[in-house]
Amino acid sequence: MNSEERRALPWWQIPHALGLDVAFAVCMWARACAEGVQASLAGSGGWPLLVGGAWLSVMVPRLMSKTSRCRAWPLVCRILLWVVALGAELWLLWLLLYEMGAGMLAFVSYAVALLCWSLCFRWCWMKSACWSWALAIMCYGPIVNYAMSFYNGAILFQYLSIWGMAGVFFLFFLHRQDTHRGRGRWLTWTCTLILLNVSCCWCVVPAEEKSILGLFVLGVMSIVLLRWLVRGRGVDACDALDWPVMGLAAVAHLCFFAV
């Protein structure tokens, strides 16, 4: 894609180019996860951390990449994005050090370490694994730290719900990679089989576990839907639809399972 095509960015891709769709999806998944484990995220103070952390984890690599569409924008826009990113980074540091306390640092350190490790791997599936775990920790960390009063970061890995959330995000990132590379339909059938298995498990699990498992069912269902929607429509359709559809899956969970 040449510079003229990159400058002609359609309006429906502006939220993706600015990373707003990622922040929306992560916040909705965090709220749905809190609802699934019957915790409260509203009073935890984790909303600014989730929004800023998700936005920075997407925008900083884009601003540094030579192939990103942001590099083709006017200099004033790029400087403005850098200023906003720097302000968000300082704001998050202030929240972590002075507002939220040292307990949250344990969870943030896991997420930051995974994002940094993703830069070291050449295999795309390893990068996807690091990104999926980082997002799952970002969504689940404030709930455990504030609502459940656990301050040891290793406690995260003892919950099956965070493993399920990381698995859904991992399939989602594999879907993005396959779409960008024009791969075949093997992932569609894999996600369909996983959806059938998780749906069968949802029918037999106890009532108190149906909410969080229903979130994973909706997440895998969204990936299958995305595979059908973006088939033959190219990368632009994937970039415009993938994160909003994942966010709407969490919104649907809140509508059906909220108490």
C-alpha positions in Angstrom: 0.0 0.0 0.0 1.5 3.3 -1.1 1.5 6.6 0.8 -1.4 8.1 -1.2 -3.6 5.1 -0.4 -2.7 5.2 3.3 -3.5 8.9 3.5 -6.9 8.3 2.0 -8.2 6.7 5.2 -12.0 6.2 5.1 -14.0 7.5 8.1 -15.0 4.1 9.2 -11.4 3.1 9.8 -10.5 6.1 11.9 -11.4 4.4 15.3 -9.2 1.5 14.4 -6.3 3.8 13.3 -6.5 5.7 16.6 -6.9 2.5 18.7 -10.3 3.4 20.1 -11.9 0.1 19.1 -9.3 -1.8 21.2 -9.9 0.3 24.3 -13.7 -0.2 23.9 -13.4 -4.0 23.5 -11.0 -4.4 26.5 -13.2 -2.3 28.8 -16.3 -4.2 27.8 -14.6 -7.5 28.4 -13.3 -6.4 31.7 -16.7 -5.4 32.8 -18.2 -8.7 31.5 -15.6 -10.7 33.3 -16.3 -8.9 36.5 -20.0 -9.7 36.0 -19.1 -13.3 35.3 -17.2 -13.9 38.5 -19.7 -11.8 40.5 -17.3 -9.0 41.3 -17.4 -5.3 41.0 -15.1 -3.4 38.7 -16.8 0.0 39.0 -15.4 0.8 42.5 -11.9 -0.7 41.8 -10.4 2.3 40.1 -9.2 0.1 37.3 -11.1 1.8 34.4 -8.4 4.4 33.7 -5.7 1.8 33.8 -7.6 -0.5 31.4 -8.4 2.3 28.9 -4.9 3.8 29.0 -3.1 0.5 29.1 -5.0 -1.0 26.2 -4.6 2.2 24.1 -0.9 2.5 24.7 -0.2 -1.2 24.0 -1.7 -0.6 20.5 -0.7 2.9 19.7 3.0 2.9 20.7 3.9 0.0 18.4 2.0 1.7 15.6 3.7 5.0 16.1 7.1 3.3 16.1 6.4 1.1 13.1 7.6 2.2 9.7 4.8 0.4 7.9 2.0 1.8 10.0 -0.6 4.1 8.5 0.1 6.6 11.3 3.5 7.2 9.6 1.8 8.5 6.5 -0.3 11.1 8.4 0.7 14.8 8.5 3.5 15.7 10.9 1.2 17.7 13.1 -1.1 14.7 13.6 1.8 12.4 14.5 3.3 14.9 17.0 -0.2 15.2 18.6 -0.5 11.4 18.9 3.0 11.3 20.5 2.0 14.0 23.0 -1.2 12.2 23.9 0.6 8.9 24.2 3.3 10.4 26.5 0.6 12.1 28.6 -1.3 8.8 28.9 1.9 7.1 30.0 2.6 9.7 32.7 -1.0 9.5 33.8 -0.9 5.8 34.2 2.4 6.0 36.2 0.8 8.5 38.5 -2.2 6.3 39.0 -0.1 3.3 39.7 2.3 5.0 42.2 0.0 7.4 44.0 -3.7 6.4 43.5 -4.0 2.6 43.2 -1.1 1.5 45.4 1.6 -1.1 45.0 -0.9 -4.0 44.7 -1.7 -3.2 41.1 2.0 -3.1 40.2 2.2 -6.9 40.4 -0.5 -7.3 37.7 0.8 -4.5 35.5 4.3 -6.0 35.6 3.0 -9.3 34.2 1.2 -7.5 31.4 4.2 -5.2 30.5 6.6 -8.2 30.6 4.4 -10.2 28.2 4.1 -7.2 25.8 7.9 -6.8 25.9 8.5 -10.6 25.4 6.2 -10.5 22.3 8.8 -8.2 20.6 11.5 -10.9 21.0 9.7 -13.8 19.3 9.7 -14.3 15.5 6.9 -16.8 15.6 3.5 -15.2 15.1 1.8 -17.8 17.4 4.1 -16.9 20.3 3.4 -13.2 19.7 -0.3 -13.9 19.8 0.1 -15.9 23.0 1.9 -13.0 24.7 -0.7 -10.5 23.6 -3.6 -12.7 24.6 -2.2 -13.2 28.1 -1.4 -9.5 28.5 -4.9 -8.5 27.6 -6.4 -11.2 29.9 -4.3 -10.0 32.8 -5.4 -6.4 32.1 -9.0 -7.4 32.2 -8.8 -9.7 35.2 -6.2 -8.0 37.3 -8.2 -5.1 38.8 -11.0 -7.5 39.8 -8.7 -9.9 41.7 -6.7 -7.0 43.3 -9.6 -4.9 44.5 -12.8 -6.9 44.6 -11.2 -10.1 46.0 -8.4 -8.6 48.1 -5.6 -10.7 46.6 -2.3 -9.0 46.3 -0.1 -11.7 44.9 0.1 -11.6 41.1 0.7 -15.3 40.8 -2.9 -15.9 42.1 -4.1 -15.0 38.6 -2.9 -18.2 37.1 -4.9 -20.3 39.6 -8.2 -19.2 38.0 -9.6 -21.2 35.1 -11.5 -18.1 33.9 -8.4 -16.2 33.0 -7.1 -19.2 31.1 -10.4 -19.2 29.2 -10.2 -15.5 28.5 -6.6 -15.8 27.3 -7.7 -18.7 25.0 -10.4 -16.6 23.4 -8.1 -13.7 22.8 -5.5 -16.2 21.4 -8.0 -17.5 18.8 -8.9 -13.9 18.0 -5.3 -12.9 17.3 -4.8 -16.0 15.2 -7.9 -14.9 13.2 -6.3 -11.5 12.6 -3.1 -13.0 11.4 -4.8 -15.5 9.1 -6.9 -12.7 7.6 -3.9 -10.4 7.0 -2.0 -13.3 5.4 -5.0 -14.6 3.3 -4.8 -18.1 4.9 -7.3 -20.9 4.5 -10.4 -21.9 6.5 -8.8 -24.2 9.0 -9.2 -21.7 11.9 -12.9 -21.4 11.1 -13.5 -25.1 11.6 -11.3 -25.1 14.7 -13.3 -22.3 16.3 -16.6 -24.0 15.3 -15.6 -27.2 17.0 -14.4 -25.2 20.1 -17.7 -23.3 20.1 -19.7 -26.6 20.0 -17.7 -28.1 22.9 -17.9 -24.9 25.1 -21.7 -24.7 24.3 -22.1 -28.3 25.5 -20.1 -27.5 28.7 -22.3 -24.5 29.3 -25.4 -26.7 29.4 -24.1 -28.9 32.1 -22.0 -26.6 34.4 -23.5 -25.3 37.7 -25.6 -22.2 37.6 -22.9 -20.0 39.3 -20.4 -20.8 36.4 -22.8 -20.2 33.5 -22.2 -16.5 33.4 -18.4 -16.6 32.9 -18.6 -19.6 30.5 -21.4 -17.8 28.6 -18.9 -14.9 28.0 -16.4 -17.4 26.4 -19.2 -18.9 24.3 -20.1 -15.4 23.0 -16.4 -14.6 22.4 -15.7 -17.7 20.3 -19.1 -17.2 18.5 -17.9 -13.7 17.6 -14.7 -15.1 16.1 -16.7 -17.5 13.9 -18.9 -14.6 12.9 -15.9 -12.5 12.0 -14.4 -15.3 9.9 -17.7 -15.3 7.9 -18.0 -11.5 7.7 -14.4 -10.7 6.5 -14.1 -13.6 4.1 -13.2 -12.2 0.7 -13.5 -8.6 1.9 -9.8 -8.0 2.6 -7.8 -6.6 5.5 -9.6 -3.3 5.7 -12.9 -5.0 6.6 -11.0 -7.1 9.3 -9.5 -4.0 10.8 -12.8 -2.2 10.9 -14.9 -5.0 12.3 -12.8 -7.3 14.5 -12.4 -5.4 17.8 -15.9 -3.7 17.7 -17.5 -7.2 17.2 -15.5 -8.6 20.1 -16.6 -5.6 22.2 -20.2 -6.1 21.3 -20.0 -9.7 22.3 -19.1 -8.5 25.8 -22.0 -6.0 25.7 -24.3 -8.9 24.7 -23.1 -10.8 27.8 -23.8 -7.9 30.0 -27.3 -7.6 28.6 -28.2 -11.3 29.0 -26.3 -12.2 32.2 -26.2 -9.0 34.2 -28.1 -9.2 37.5 
